[in-house]
Amino acid sequence: MTIPSRSRHGRQETHPQRQAFHDCVLAHGGRGVSGDRQNWQRVLVTAQIALTLMLLASTGLMLRSYYNLARVEVGFDPSQSVTFHVGAAWDEDRKRVGELQKDLIEKFQALPGVTAAGFANFLPASQATLRYQMELEGIARIEESGKINVGERSISGGYLSAIGAPLLAGTWCPELKAIDTKSPKALVNRRLVEMYANGRNVVGRHFRFADFPPNYPPIEIVGVVGDVREDSVSAAPVAYVYWCIMAGGWPDPDYVVRTRGNPRALLAQIRSVVHDAEPTRAVFGAQPLQNAIDASWEQTRLNTELVTVFGAAALGLASIGLYGLVTLTVTSHSREIGIRMALGAAPGRIVNEVASGIARLLMIGIAVGIVLTLVFQGVLRTVVFEVSPTDLVTLVCAVLLIFATAGAAALVPARRAARIDPATVIGTQL
C-alpha cells in the first residue's frame, strides 16, 4: 500500500516516486547524457574536494606558522640596529685586517647617536649551526665523554650590546685592542647555565674546546647573556658560547651598529667611514638588522604564498566541478523533475534532494581529504611552527570553507531545478 504525502500546495506525491528521484539524483545519467560520463565526473569532483581540503588545511597551518614566526621572541632587539659587511679576503694579511677592524669599530662608536658597535662571524637566525664540544671547569660530567655540546659565535666587544641582547651577569667582551691569546675570554647564554650548571654562577670559571691544542690556555667566562635564537627563528635556543675574538680573527664578519635614531639614516655615514678608512674597501649587504632577521624566514613566507595559491586554485576548480555536475544532473533529469513537480513535489523539496546528493559527495571527499592530511602530516611537521599538522581548529575551518563554497557553487543550478515548468519539460520530451 502506498502512503501519500501532501505538499504545502495541497498536491500529493508518493514515497516511491520521491525515493526513485532521490536515487537518480547525482547517481544516474539521463537522456542524451552518458551515465559513465556522469560517474567519472562525480569521481573527479570527489577527488578535487579531497585535494582541496588537504591544501586548505596546509594553507591554514602555514598561515598560522607565519603568524607565530612573526611574533616569536628572538631574545634580542634588532629594531635600532643596522648590519653590513666590509670586504676582506681570508688570504689577506690578518694583522692589517685586524688594524682596520679596530679602526672601524672606534669610528663607528664615535658617530652621533651610536650606542654600540661590534661584529660576529654570523648573525642570529642565520642558519649557521656551528657546534663544538667543551669541558666546563667545576661542573660535574654529565656525559660519558666528559664533554658537552654547545653552539658557538665568535664576537667582538660591543656586538651583543649592538644587537640588543640582555646581559644577565658579569660583563661584555673586552675591546678588540685588549684581547690577546694569553687570556681568552667568552660569554655563555642562560640556557647553558641552566642545562649544565644547574643555575649556579659560572662567571670566572674556565672551559676548553675539545678540538683546541692541549697547550691553548683555558677560556674564562666573563658574562652570561639571555637566550638568543642563534640557529634560526624557528629553532629553540640551545647552549651557546660567545667567544671574544681577536681583531683579524674573522676577516669578513657581520658588522652591527646600534643607534638611538633611525637606523636607515646611519647607512650613509657608515659607508663614508669605511671609504675614509680605506677607499678600496666595499661595503655590501647594508640593511637594518630587522630586515636581515625577517629574511631568515622568507622561505616560510614564500611557502605560505605558494600553498595559498594552490589551495585557492583547488577550491576554485572544485567549485566549478560541483557547479558543472549539478547543472548536468539537473539538465539530464529535467523530465523526472518535471514529473515529480506535476505530481505535487514542492520546489523546496527538489532543492533539498539535490543538496543531499551534493552533501554525500562532499562527505566522501572530505573524509578522503582528512586521510590525506594525516598521511602527509610528517611532511607538514617539517615546515610548520608551533602548530600541530593535525590541528583540529584548522581542519574544521577548512571543512567549513569547502561547505560554504560548495553551497554557493550548487545554489544556482539547484534553484534552476526548482523553477522547472512541468508542462514545458514533459511536453517537449514526449
Beta strands, then each sheet from edge to edge (+ up, - down):
strand 1: 4-6
strand 2: 12-14
strand 3: 81-86
strand 4: 114-120
strand 5: 131-136
strand 6: 148-155
strand 7: 167-170
strand 8: 185-189
strand 9: 206-209
strand 10: 219-225
strand 11: 240-244
strand 12: 254-259
strand 13: 283-288
sheet 1: 1+ 2-
sheet 2: 4+ 12- 3+ 13-
sheet 3: 7+ 10- 8- 11+ 6+ 5- 9+
end
